[in-house]
Amino acid sequence: MAATMTKTALVRQLAEKLELTNKQSAAYLDLLADTAIKETKKSGVFVIPGLGRLVKAERKARMGRNPQTGEQIKIKAKTVVKFRVAKSAKDAIAPPKK
């Protein structure tokens, strides 16, 4: 499997494609991440058009099992964040079979 793109590589690519400095493109990525976090926290959803959406969801309390001992344990309710990939991105990455 190929190595994943690092933040530095992404910053360089953005800077090159948009004719910005590395500092400007890094600031853009940081602003995007901060905005996504604040909006998801506030409204429960943040959409990045063409890519997907961050969604805040509530998980109910449930019974689980300790894998080492097999004993039943209660898992508390909690808030989680999910990323839902946009259909256009999904189809571009893994086209549906016909």
QUIGIFEN-V400325 format. One record per backbone hydrogen bond with DSSP energy under -0.5 kcal/mol. NH is the residue of the N-H (numbers start at 1). CO is the residue of the C=O. E is the energy in kcal/mol with one decimal. If there is no record, write none. Layout:
BEGIN
nh: <NH:NH>
co: <CO:CO>
e: <E:E>
END
This chain:
BEGIN
nh: <10:11:12:13:14:15:16:17:18:19:20:25:26:27:28:29:30:31:32:33:34:35:36:37:38:39:40:41:42:43:44:44:45:46:48:49:51:52:53:54:55:56:57:59:62:64:66:67:70:73:75:75:76:78:80:82:84:84:85:86:90:91:92:93:94>
co: <6:7:8:9:10:11:12:13:14:15:15:21:22:23:24:25:26:27:28:29:30:31:32:33:34:35:36:37:38:39:39:40:39:54:52:47:48:48:84:46:82:44:80:78:75:73:71:65:66:64:62:73:74:59:57:55:53:82:83:51:86:87:88:89:90>
e: <-2.3:-2.8:-2.4:-2.3:-2.7:-2.6:-2.3:-2.7:-2.6:-0.7:-2.0:-2.3:-2.2:-2.1:-2.1:-2.1:-2.3:-2.4:-2.6:-2.4:-2.5:-2.7:-2.4:-2.2:-2.5:-2.7:-2.1:-2.2:-2.3:-2.9:-0.7:-1.1:-0.6:-2.1:-3.3:-0.6:-2.4:-2.2:-2.3:-2.8:-3.0:-2.8:-3.0:-3.5:-2.1:-3.5:-2.7:-0.6:-3.1:-2.0:-3.5:-0.5:-0.5:-1.4:-3.0:-2.9:-2.8:-0.5:-0.6:-2.1:-2.6:-2.8:-1.7:-2.1:-3.0>
END
